[in-house]
């Protein structure tokens, strides 16, 4: 398998929403990842979170098109143990508004030895390698 990154919801959503402040950055970074032959992996919880945001914001046809496109990506599924670790992680950072989505992605990244493509500073706080 070639090198990969796990994507967070922020870049996934920003890439589809032209009004998002990170839209151009997300598109530029997608091109950079492709040039560097880095595979973008999507965890199942992030897929669910991102789809909910896209579906809420856009016409159903746009959301369905996005879903078909993202469905071509390699999906990664957390284990029950990953979820248990993520639940413990959110309780460790009581001073941070870390979601269970983010904590699960952090646990997956650490277990798989992958960087996370994110715009969220919480991954730095959780000491997860971030792709920049």
C-alpha positions as CSV (number, residue, x, y, z in Angstrom):
1,X,0.0,0.0,0.0
2,X,1.3,3.5,-0.8
3,X,1.6,6.2,1.9
4,X,-1.8,7.4,3.3
5,X,-3.4,9.9,5.5
6,X,-6.6,9.7,7.5
7,X,-8.9,12.7,6.6
8,X,-10.9,14.6,9.2
9,X,-14.3,16.1,8.5
10,X,-13.0,19.7,8.1
11,X,-11.0,19.1,4.8
12,X,-13.7,16.8,3.4
13,X,-16.4,19.4,3.9
14,X,-14.3,22.4,2.9
15,X,-13.5,20.7,-0.4
16,X,-17.1,20.6,-1.4
17,X,-18.3,23.9,0.0
18,X,-17.1,26.9,-2.0
19,X,-18.2,29.3,0.7
20,X,-16.1,27.5,3.4
21,X,-13.1,29.6,4.4
22,X,-10.8,26.6,3.9
23,X,-12.2,25.6,0.5
24,X,-9.2,26.7,-1.6
25,X,-6.8,25.3,0.9
26,X,-8.6,21.9,0.8
27,X,-8.6,21.8,-3.0
28,X,-4.9,22.7,-3.1
29,X,-4.1,20.1,-0.5
30,X,-6.0,17.4,-2.4
31,X,-3.8,18.2,-5.4
32,X,-0.7,18.0,-3.3
33,X,-1.8,14.7,-1.8
34,X,-2.4,13.4,-5.4
35,X,1.0,14.7,-6.6
36,X,2.7,13.0,-3.7
37,X,0.7,9.8,-4.3
38,X,-0.7,9.9,-0.8
39,X,-3.9,7.9,-0.4
40,X,-6.7,9.6,1.5
41,X,-8.4,7.2,3.9
42,X,-11.8,7.9,5.3
43,X,-12.9,6.4,8.6
44,X,-16.6,5.4,8.9
45,X,-17.4,7.9,11.7
46,X,-15.9,10.8,9.7
47,X,-17.9,9.7,6.6
48,X,-21.1,9.8,8.6
49,X,-20.3,13.2,10.2
50,X,-19.2,14.8,6.9
51,X,-22.2,13.5,4.9
52,X,-24.5,14.9,7.6
53,X,-23.0,18.3,7.1
54,X,-23.0,18.2,3.3
55,X,-26.6,16.9,3.3
56,X,-27.8,19.6,5.7
57,X,-26.1,22.4,3.7
58,X,-26.7,21.4,0.1
59,X,-29.4,20.2,-2.3
60,X,-29.9,16.4,-2.0
61,X,-28.5,15.8,-5.5
62,X,-25.2,17.5,-4.6
63,X,-25.0,15.5,-1.3
64,X,-25.7,12.2,-3.2
65,X,-23.1,13.1,-5.8
66,X,-20.6,13.8,-3.0
67,X,-21.5,10.5,-1.4
68,X,-20.9,8.6,-4.6
69,X,-17.5,10.3,-5.1
70,X,-16.4,9.7,-1.5
71,X,-17.6,6.2,-1.7
72,X,-14.7,5.5,-4.0
73,X,-12.3,6.2,-1.2
74,X,-10.8,3.5,1.0
75,X,-12.9,3.3,4.1
76,X,-11.4,2.4,7.5
77,X,-13.5,0.9,10.3
78,X,-12.7,1.4,13.9
79,X,-12.8,-1.7,16.1
80,X,-14.8,-1.9,19.3
81,X,-11.5,-1.4,21.2
82,X,-10.9,1.8,19.2
83,X,-14.2,3.1,20.4
84,X,-13.4,2.2,24.0
85,X,-10.1,4.0,23.7
86,X,-11.8,7.0,22.1
87,X,-14.4,7.2,24.9
88,X,-11.5,7.2,27.5
89,X,-9.6,9.9,25.4
90,X,-12.5,12.4,25.4
91,X,-12.6,12.1,29.2
92,X,-8.9,12.7,29.5
93,X,-9.2,16.1,27.8
94,X,-12.1,17.6,29.8
95,X,-10.8,21.1,29.1
96,X,-11.0,20.6,25.4
97,X,-14.3,20.2,23.3
98,X,-13.0,17.1,21.6
99,X,-15.8,15.1,19.9
100,X,-16.1,11.4,19.8
101,X,-15.6,11.6,16.1
102,X,-12.2,13.3,16.6
103,X,-11.1,11.0,19.4
104,X,-12.0,7.9,17.3
105,X,-10.0,9.3,14.4
106,X,-7.1,10.0,16.7
107,X,-7.1,6.5,18.1
108,X,-7.2,5.1,14.6
109,X,-4.3,7.2,13.4
110,X,-2.2,6.2,16.4
111,X,-3.0,2.5,16.0
112,X,-2.4,2.5,12.2
113,X,0.7,4.8,12.4
114,X,-0.9,7.4,10.1
115,X,-1.0,11.2,10.0
116,X,-4.4,13.0,10.1
117,X,-5.3,15.6,7.5
118,X,-7.2,18.1,9.6
119,X,-7.6,21.8,10.3
120,X,-8.5,21.0,13.9
121,X,-6.0,21.9,16.6
122,X,-7.3,19.3,18.9
123,X,-5.2,16.6,17.2
124,X,-2.1,18.5,18.2
125,X,-3.4,18.5,21.8
126,X,-4.0,14.8,21.6
127,X,-0.4,14.3,20.3
128,X,-1.6,12.9,17.0
129,X,0.7,13.4,13.9
130,X,-1.0,15.9,11.6
131,X,-0.3,16.0,7.9
132,X,0.6,19.6,6.8
